[in-house]
Amino acid sequence: MSYNDADVAAAGAAMDKYRGGDGGEIGAALVVVGLSAERAVKEARIRDDMIRVAHRAGASLRQLAEVSGLGRKGVTAIVSADATETR
């Protein structure tokens, strides 16, 4: 795998964003936590989008709750958000 200068600069900027002024273990841990949080938000958006797609295709709220690990209320809120967004 190869990286260009822009990729390296972007990675460094992302790390600096979370590290702040802390160095050593604390700074490294803050970087990992920050980047993991960003990824979790992205993954949740993808999951929610796929819940909406599956529901429109006919999956039941029960099925979606079971496979997502969310409760039915959570799945219902995600699916309901789709209905309000498309109006």
ZAPADREN-584750 format. One record per atom (N, C-alpha, C, O): residue in three letters; x, y, z. Coordinates in steps of 0.001 Angstrom, whole numbers, plus 524288, in hexadecimal, padded with zeros to 5 digits. Layout:
BEGIN
alaXYZ;...
//
This chain:
BEGIN
met8034F7FB7380000;met800008000080000;met8037F804CF80000;met8077180502802BE;ser801FF808A87FCE5;ser8052280D667FCBD;ser801C4812167FE3D;ser7FD06812207FD76;tyr8044F815EC8005A;tyr801B681AAC80219;tyr8045981F567FF98;tyr8091981F657FED7;asn8013A823387FE51;asn8038C827FF7FC3D;asn8040782BFD800A3;asn8023782B1580500;asp806758305B7FF74;asp807618345F80373;asp8024E83667805D7;asp8021F8379B80A7E;ala7FE33836C8802AE;ala7F92D838B2804AE;ala7F6DA834DF808A5;ala7F49F8367E80C96;asp7F76382FCB80795;asp7F57382BD680B44;asp7F84B82C3181079;asp7F5DD82BF78149E;val7FD5B82CBE8103F;val8008B82D11814F9;val7FF378320981804;val7FEC5831E881CCE;ala7FE988365781549;ala7FD3F83B43817DA;ala7F7DF83AF181A69;ala7F72383CEC81EBB;ala7F41F83879817CC;ala7EED8837E7819F8;ala7EEEC8348081EDC;ala7EC40835A6822B0;ala7F1F98305981EB6;ala7F26782CF082349;ala7F4EA82FD5827D0;ala7F32682F5C82C42;gly7F8F0832C5826C5;gly7FB87835D382AD6;gly7F7EB839E982D29;gly7F7EA83ABB831E6;ala7F4D883C7D829DD;ala7F1248407482BC1;ala7ECEF83DFF82F30;ala7EB768403383333;ala7EB048396F82D9B;ala7E707836B7830B9;ala7E93B8353083607;ala7E696835AE83A04;met7EE018335C8360F;met7F075831D883B09;met7F1488369E83E83;met7F0478366784335;asp7F31883AE383C3C;asp7F40083FAE83F46;asp7EEED841D384182;asp7EEDC843FE845CC;lys7EAB38413683E98;lys7E5938430B84051;lys7E417840AE8459C;lys7E20E8436584904;tyr7E51B83BB68463F;tyr7E3928390484B15;tyr7E7CF8390884F3F;tyr7E69F838F8853E8;arg7ECA58391D84DA7;arg7F0F4838E885161;arg7F13483DE1854A1;arg7F29383DBF8593D;gly7EFE18423585238;gly7F04B84730854F4;gly7F5F0848148567D;gly7F9798473D85356;gly7F6D1849C085B3E;gly7FC1A84AB485D1B;gly7FE648462086001;gly802CC84670861E8;asp7FB7F841DA86062;asp7FD5283D5586363;asp800D1839DC86014;asp7FFB0838CE85B86;gly8050E8381D8626E;gly8089F8349C85FC0;gly8088B82F4386249;gly8056182E3B865C2;gly80BF182BF486097;gly80C88826C9862F2;gly8079582386862AB;gly80490823D085EEF;glu806D982064866C5;glu8025D81CCD866EB;glu7FD2681FA1866D1;glu7F97F81DED86432;ile7FCCA823F5869AC;ile7F7D4826D6869D9;ile7F66B828D18646A;ile7F1FF82822862A9;gly7FA1982B3D861C7;gly7F91782D3885C80;gly7F79F828E7858C1;gly7F3FA8297C855AC;ala7FA728248C858FD;ala7F943820278558A;ala7F3D481DFD856A5;ala7F0E681CC685309;ala7F28081D8485BA2;ala7ED5C81B8285D16;ala7E91181F3885B3C;ala7E50381D7985955;leu7E9EF8244F85BC9;leu7E60A8281A85A01;leu7E535827C385418;leu7E0CD8283E85239;val7E963826F185134;val7E8F38265684B89;val7E59B8219684A39;val7E217821E8846F5;val7E6B281D3584CC2;val7E3BD8186E84BAC;val7DE038192484D15;val7DA978178C84A1B;val7DCEA81B7F85190;val7D78081C6085335;val7D4BA81FF584F5B;val7D05781ED384DBE;gly7D7308243884DDF;gly7D4C2827EB84A3D;gly7D3A682585844EE;gly7CF5F82620842D0;leu7D77E822CD842C7;leu7D6BA8206283DAB;leu7D2B581C0083DEE;leu7CFB581B3E83A3F;ser7D29F8191F8423B;ser7CEB8814FF842E8;ser7C93B8174884346;ser7C5878151084128;ala7C8B281BAD845EF;ala7C39981E418465F;ala7C1AF8201484107;ala7BD1581F8783FC0;glu7C53F8224183DED;glu7C3C7823DC8389E;glu7C1D181F388357B;glu7BDDD81F8F832C2;arg7C49981AEA835E3;arg7C31A8163A832F2;arg7BDE581410834D5;arg7BAB88124A831B0;ala7BD0181433839F9;ala7B8128123783C20;ala7B3728155D83A17;ala7AF578132B838E2;val7B41B81A7E839B6;val7AFE881DCF837A2;val7AED481C64831F0;val7AA5181BF183055;lys7B2F481BB382EF0;lys7B25A81A4082971;lys7AFA6814F7828EC;lys7AC1E81458825B8;glu7B1488113582C07;glu7AEF180BFB82BD7;glu7A93580C2182D6F;glu7A6048095682B2B;ala7A7D680F588314D;ala7A25D80FCD832F9;ala79F0F8121A82E8F;ala79AA08106F82DBB;arg7A12C815DE82BC6;arg79E488181C8274E;arg79D50813F98231F;arg7990981398820F3;ile7A154810E78220A;ile7A0C680CC281E21;ile79CB1808C881FFE;ile7994D8073181CFB;arg79D0880731824F4;arg799438037682721;arg793B9805998269F;arg79032802D6824E1;asp792F580A8482824;asp78DBE80CDB827E1;asp78BB580D0A8224A;asp7872180BF082152;asp78F1B80E6D81EA1;asp78D8580E7A81921;asp78BD68090E8175F;asp787EC80880814A1;met78EC18050E818ED;met78D777FFBC81753;met788867FDBC81A0E;met785A67FA97817D4;ile787877FF8281ECE;ile7829E7FE3582171;ile77E118006181E45;ile77A2A7FDB081D74;arg77E8F8053681C7E;arg77A69807988195A;arg7799B804AF81433;arg7752F803C081290;val77DE680348811B3;val77D8A8006080CC6;val77AE17FB1F80DAE;val777607F9A180ABF;ala77C857F85D811AE;ala77A437F339812CA;ala774797F3AC8141F;ala771577F0698127C;his7730C7F7AF81714;his76D8C7F86181882;his76A3F7F992813AB;his765FC7F76F81307;arg76C3F7FCFF81042;arg769607FE1E80B67;arg768D67F94180807;arg765077F8B480524;ala76CA47F5B980861;ala76C7F7F0EA8054D;ala769037ECBE807C7;ala768077E8AD80568;gly767257EDC080C8D;gly763757EA1580EE8;gly7651D7E789813FB;gly762217E4778162B;ala769BE7E8B1815EE;ala76B747E66881AEC;ala768147E89981F57;ala766A97ED3181F50;ser766D57E54882316;ser7639E7E7008277B;ser766F87E9D782B84;ser76BBD7E94082BAD;leu7645D7ECEA82EBD;leu7671B7EF9A832FD;leu769A77EBA3836A0;leu76DF47EC9083891;arg767137E7478378E;arg7693C7E33683AE9;arg76E467E10A8389F;arg772267E07383B68;gln76E3F7DFD983397;gln772F27DDD983108;gln777697E1CB83169;gln77BDA7E0668329E;leu7762B7E6AB8305E;leu77A2C7EAB883074;leu77C5D7EB89835EA;leu781107EC5083693;ala778F37EB5D839D5;ala77AC37EBF183F39;ala77E5A7E76C840AE;ala7825C7E82C8433B;glu77CE37E2CB83F0F;glu77FF67DE1F8406A;glu7856B7DE4183E01;glu789477DD3F840B0;val785BF7DF7B83907;val78ADF7DF5583676;val78E487E40A837B9;val793137E3B48377A;ser78BD77E87283913;ser78EE27ED2583A2B;ser790AB7ED7E83FD2;ser794557F05884110;gly78E0F7EA928433F;gly78F467EAF2848C8;gly78CAD7EFA284B5A;gly78DB97F0DA84FE2;leu789547F23384878;leu786687F6A184A91;leu781127F4B884C63;leu77F507F08284ADC;gly77E917F7C484F96;gly7793E7F6888511E;gly775717F82084CD6;gly776D17FB0884943;arg7709F7F62E84D40;arg76CB97F79A84953;arg76BB17FD7584941;arg76AC27FFBC8451F;lys76BDC7FFE384DDA;lys76B028059084E01;lys76F3F8086F84AF8;lys76E2480C2D84829;gly7740B806AF84B89;gly7785B80924848B2;gly777D080874842D4;gly778A580C1D83FD3;val77669803BE8413C;val775AC802AE83BA9;val77111805DC83996;val771538080C83550;thr76CE08061983CA2;thr768508092183B04;thr769C580EE083A4C;thr768028116083697;ala76CF3810F383DCE;ala76EA08166783D5A;ala771D48174083864;ala7713781B3A835C2;ile77532813948371F;ile77865814088326F;ile774F3813D782D90;ile77598816FA829FA;val771538102982D78;val76DDD80F95828F8;val76A348144E82890;val7691B8162B82444;ser7685A8163182CF5;ser764E381AC682CFC;ser767BA81FA282B11;ser76567822EC82870;ala76CB18201B82C5A;ala76FCC8249582A89;ala76FEE824AC824A2;ala76FF5828DC82246;asp770038201C82235;asp76FF081FBA81C84;asp76AE98220681A62;asp76AFD824C08166D;ala76689820F681CF4;ala76181822DF81B1D;ala76134828D281B67;ala75EF382B4E817F6;thr7636E82B1381F71;thr76341830C382000;thr767218337781C62;thr76649837F181AD6;glu76B62830C781B05;glu76F4D833128178D;glu76D5783353811ED;glu76EDD836CE80EFB;thr769F882FA88106D;thr7684482F6380AF9;thr7637B832BF809E9;thr761B68330780572;arg7615C8354780DDB;arg75CB48388F80D10;arg75E2A83DFA80B5A;arg75ABE8413F80A83;
//
